[in-house]
Amino acid sequence: MRSHPAAEEKIPLRVLFFEESSEDIELCLWTLRSACFDVTCDAAVTLDEILVLVRTTPYDVILADYRMPSATGMDLFDLMRSEGIDIPFILVTGSLGDEMAVECLKQGVSDYVLKDRLARLPVAIRRAREDARLKAERSRAEEMLRASEASYRSLIQSAPCGVLRLSAEDGRLLDSNMALAVMLGYESPADLLKGSAGASISLAPQVLSSLTEECGEAGRVIEGEVQWRRKDGTDLLIRLAGRLLRDDQGAPTCMEMIAENVTARYRAQNRIQQLNRLYSVLFHAGEVIARTRDSALLFREVCRIIVEEGGFRMAWLGLLETDTGELTLCASCPEKEEYLAGLHVTPGPEPKGQGPIGRSIRENRHVVCNDLSGDPSMAPWRERALRRHFRSVAAFPIAIHDRPIGALSIYAAEVNFFDDENVALLDELTADLSFALEGIETERMRQRLSDELDQFFALSLDMLCISDLRGYIQRLNPAWEKTLGFSAAEMCSRPWVDCVHPDDRQAALDAVAGFDKGVELTHLELRFLAKDGSYKWLVGSATPALDRGLVFAAVSDVTERKVLEEQLRSQNLQLEQQNRNIEAASRMKTEFLANMSHELRSPLNGIIGFTELLYDGKLGGLSERPREFVGRIHASASHLLKLINGVLDLSKIEAGHLEFHPERLFVSQVIREVTGILSGLAAEKQIQFETEIDAAVDEVVIDAGRFRQVLYNYLSNALKFTGENGRIVVRLKSESDTEFRLEVSDTGIGISEPDIARLFVEFQQLDATTAKRYQGTGLGLALTKRIVEAQGGHVGVDSTPGVGSTFFAILPRVASKAPVHYDVARILVVDDQALDRALIARILQSNGYLVETVTTSHEAYEKCQREGFDAITLDMLLPDSPGWELLAKIRSLEDHRNTPVIVISSCDRADLGIPVNVESYLTKPVRPDELTGTLIRVGVPKRIKKVTNE
Amino acid sequence: MSDSILVVDDNADNLELTQILLECEGFEVRRAEDAAQALFVLATYHPKLILMDVQLPGMDGLELTRRLRQDSSFDDTLIVALSAYAMAPEKENARAAGCDGYITKPIDTRTFGTEVRQYLNSLARAPLVDSRSSE
């Protein structure tokens, strides 16, 4: 305060008086001027005047008398206040009680000066002016602050990020800007504030306390994330950052914070985490899949990895039980999860098959249930699942070769976890798993196959081995040691060729050389050294595998067979030799007979010729007695000639040289001729010839001479053995459509049963006494039989001793020109099995058959084209073509159309399905009596009637 | 002039018998006991018929027949084999060697002449009948 203002510097002062006393005004002015104020003034006595004045002039001070006629000084003050006019107001009054004064000051009056103490007025004015100046300054400052605050507010209101204030006391929202309101879906901050309590847009107490504790020091930035729900119900993740405000005492008041919506960023991060987890699952599972060969372990590990690496609540894998069709738990993580106890899942159409797992198996594709709480298909399991905080589930089929065998189920704690991308990754996992299972399955099958083959390898009676291309055996089965005695180590220690008999070694070396060129060995027989020093006959086949440098070989011990074959071969040779010897002997017999008959006939030529000359008297007559003797010589010689001719005929028949000249003739005529010749002899014994002729068979085509011979033999025989007054009947009857029957019945001595068998055998008369009594060559009936049979007929006799005999001959009505003779039957044996072939051949040979053997269809057909056989035995399983094909081809040959064929096979007849008719069928091994019985049944006895085409 | 016949036979008795029988029939008969003699005779003698025994010492009758059949001067000579062999192959062999007929020994003295004459008269081959080999 300046008590003495500078004289030279007067203080301008504009004063408005509310005073009616001009003296008082003058006094005041004087006082003021003397106090160095340059005073100008106006004065008024009514409120209205004052109002007019203050509105036009900027007064520095109003000096008002308290008591005025129109109004009091306080009335004026109130008016000023109400008019908003803020001019320093000093009451200048005669007297004012202290209480009143205090009251006025309280009202805002700047000061009061008593009229009797005007000296204080300058001081009061100065102070009032100072106060006014300060007040104006303050008001200006306040104004500026107000403006600044407004602009700040506006800045906050229009900021693009959310700005807010939260109560530090209870975390409720105190204030917000537009951006936050919009972020949270409200129309305005006010709207937001109104709704915030209901929507829990606030800090939860624990968040609040952690935030406030965290920022002990003032000014430190605090931050945190909250999840607030938008007005539309969606959740937002909001990041808050700001500071805590405290009051003067340091107690927290509120928090000013900036809010940022990080929901999208959070989601993206979340996503990346999810993907990382899933990739981690794929990676680890891939490792396990590559490493594990045990499916149970694989399942367990994969479930563990899904849960541990993938952060899922649970994973389990079930496989379909083949018999029940239900899914059986194979592995789960966590293990022994209660949820899985008693869980029934089927891929069927029932409700328990409608869940994601059942459907995934049924439809062979993944099935997702992204919200367990809402999906009706999860009804059977929902309660249990939710209790375990399973919120979504996905099931993936496990398939082998695209055939589902089970499912992998994965449970997540999050709703909507299984989006397309996640599921695609898990699909990949299950595809890998399926692939691994296929691999394991394939490996298991291969292992099983290999085990089985190992079993066979060990069991095989045949010797099996794998050698390298140089002939060192790499692997061999136990059969080698059993057969040869060498241990496996001994066998592998040297090339196998070293053990081959020197005579067979070249063949072995050739085979080894062939392996090098990839040549397969189909059949090699060689002698192989055994440990006991002997040689075994082995037969083997082998295939080289050049890419691996190995040879696979299978070898059998055929020593026994070889020995047997050798025996059979020598037996066959013996038999052949015997055959040849018999044939030679037979030929010699025939030649001998021919020669002997020649040698005998030559002298008989002379004897008979000359005795005839003598007897006939061509060279002069003889006396009666010599002529009788010449006659006897001639008769004896003629008998001898008959014998010789008989023998000759027999040998001709044996040799097949008897000729027949069939001609048309009447049998009755021949009977007449022959009975005519013998009628003299019959008349001597007073025997009557009778004839009974069936005219239907009278005319036949037959060799007349041979027929005459037959009839002559029968008749002369009958005459010989029939006593005087006997009766002989010659009958001609029909035997069949193609044959006729000649019978000669007598009333002779008859023949006993045992003798009948010997009747037709050459040189057999029934007994010595008979021979003496009945002269004869003993060849007649034998010749008759041969002659008749040579024409395709047969002979026989019915006889009752003491009553008589009936001899008959059955002959063809039309005889073939070709003679029929009997020969050893020849059988063709077709069989590729050496042992079977040998057995059949031996049976046949030892039963008197001639045998030819062949091993293939081709050989058999060629042989049948060239030669005739009386029968064929046929194995249906031939190496080159089926037996029935051969049979059809043989049947197509003229000579073999009706040749009996006996199939001898190891198969059941039904299996063969023989399309061509065969005479008989036998099963191997064939029994001797069965085979010979069958041959006789089909009409092939060991000696067979033959028509030769000479 | 009677027909001329050469009989070739190594058995003297049979040769004699044949000659007697043929001469009784009025034939002119020459004899030879083996092939050499026969060839010797035939050098100067040209018979109408040769009765040829098959079995001869040295060259046999069939061989001799073959020789003669190669000589065209014997084209008009009949050769009939005369043999005690009575087997079919013998007859075939004889025919193959060039014989025109075949008569089996022992001969039937009562028909022999007629048989020979038949051959000569017909100059054709009589059927090869084995006249006495069967009853």
Interface residues (C-beta under 8 A of the other chain):
Chain A: A594 S597 H598 E599 R601 S602 P603 L604 N605 G606 I607 I608 G609 F610 E612 L613 D616 K618 L619 L641 K642 N645 L648 D649 K652 A655 H657 L658 E659 G705 Q709 Y712
Chain B: N11 D13 N14 L17 I20 L21 C24 Q55 S83 A84 Y85 A86 M87 A88 P89 K105 P106 I107 D108 T109 R110 R132 S133 S134 E135
